[in-house]
Amino acid sequence: MTVPHQDQRHKTRNGHPAAAQSPGPGNLAALRVHEQTVLGWLLSPANHAEAEERVRDLSIRHLVEPAHREIFGSILAHVGAPNLALLVTADLATADAHRSVKALPGGIAAYLSDCKDYADLYGTREFAFHVRQVKDAYVRRRRLELHSQAARALEEDNLQAYDAALANMQHLDADAEPAEDPGSARDRALQRAIGDAAAGRYLAMLAEEILRTRARREARQFVDAELADVSPLELPVSLTDLLGEDDEQDSWRMSGLWPSGARILLAAGAKSGKTTTVGNVVRCLADGDRFLGIADVEPVAPGRTVAVLDYEMPRAKVRGWLRDQRIRNTDAVLVWTERGRAGRFDTRDRAARVLWVERLRTANVSVWVIDCLSPVLSALGIDENNNTEVGAVLDGINTIAAEAGIDDVLLIHHMGHGAERSRGASRLIGWPDVNWKLTRQRDEKDPSAEPDPNATRYFSAYGRDVDVREGRLVFESESRHLTYMEGGRKQDDDTVALGKLLVFVRDHPGLGTRGLQEGAAALLGSRDTVRKALKAATAKGYVVAADAPRNGLQHTISALGRGQILALSSVPVSDAEFLAGPRGNVVCDCGYYITSAAFEAGARSCIECLKAVPA
């Protein structure tokens, strides 16, 4: 320890004696100084006569520092003996001394010297003051401990321990009696009485709050027990047995777009056609129509239903838009129009889940369509960027679907302003098995601007075993039916190869698989490219493969395939031109169609040939 020089010890900045500037009780560092001062006073040879009497003013338990307790214990053992400081030093300098003593800076002898310096610095006449500070600090610590013990006893219904803690608090004042004048003693007695009364009120309030909290917890446990699923858990299967099971054939709700038993997230920009797309989904699931003209659909089984939970549109709008779809099997579709009541769809809440499970199970729902997530998050006060909160809602949807026996779920969500992905938490990207995306053509000069309401719409899909390139959506206004048209905002090699294959099949009808591979390899670049393009074309219905003699196949182009040639091989066509199909016999030298509008405008080559012309 560094102490003031001998000539400086008893002076302060204001010139008053240092003894009047003793450290206060406000912190642990000050308390250590009080304890060191007491120990130094007892060890001082000048106080040898009084030390044996005054040492009784303190107890080992009053000290907060473990090393100070060891020092005081040694003082108690040797008090009254000559050379007390030397005996205590020898007592604590042994190898088996407590680790707190061994950790003292400079060793025990230097530390005891520091303690005596503190006693000299703050004056021997203030010994009683320092003892009182040490004992009062102990009383405060002990009172907090007893309060905690009483609180734990109440929580555990241990009345005996609670009474013991109160009794111990009543005996604490004996450790804090100061040697003061009668007036000061009366003041401290009054302060203690006020403190005890406050402590009594605190404990009463604490007991009441504990009982209230316990009642709420037990009530929640009681309700959860009523609602809990008590069905037995399935037994695990060994890996040996699992690998021995027959592999199931891949099954699809919508071929190439929606695997059976999947969770689908449709992310759509503002006014990009998500409600129209949902209507097309519902129609195809009910009637078995091809979705977007390219995907075979497994409709819901007889007796099963498609459930639409709509939180966005008024009831009249929902009715009108679904009527336009001309759904034939209307009994297979159930609709909840819940606009303005999204707060009731709190999938985090067990009671709400049980309610929806009962509704959906009673309706025998096979496919569940939720349009859309944003109103639900808003009504529940959930930040859509919070992965934990959004994840809890998504997990609740999974739980409801599983308990209600629902096979497939389609969840609709908004894209952010100017974005190309689902708005909000990244959990929305990882939750679905497949992501569908609806976008609008943007202004190339100002990509951040909101797209024109009449701008072209595009659809794409990716996920587990799903990879559908971005393509244009053609809208038939009377029925609100959508058709997927090859070629997105950026055309890729696969799309170009598909277009060339369709032209070859159109001009060489009836060829088998081998004949197509050999004949079109030069045009597409390789037999592998032909195989890949042919697989995509037949899956989407652009090419029809009919049985031929000797177990072969004959390939011809379909009307939809001719329309795709029109879309891929000219300047952009309108929805009406695509739906009407190619007119006349205006073709490029390469075999691609040229639209009549482009031909009349002077075009004599298709867009692909124009791209190949050097600038």
Summary of the structure (lengths in Angstrom):
residues: 615
radius of gyration: 43.1
end to end distance: 87.1
largest distance: 128.0
contacts: 1798
relative contact order: 0.06
helix: 52%
strand: 14%
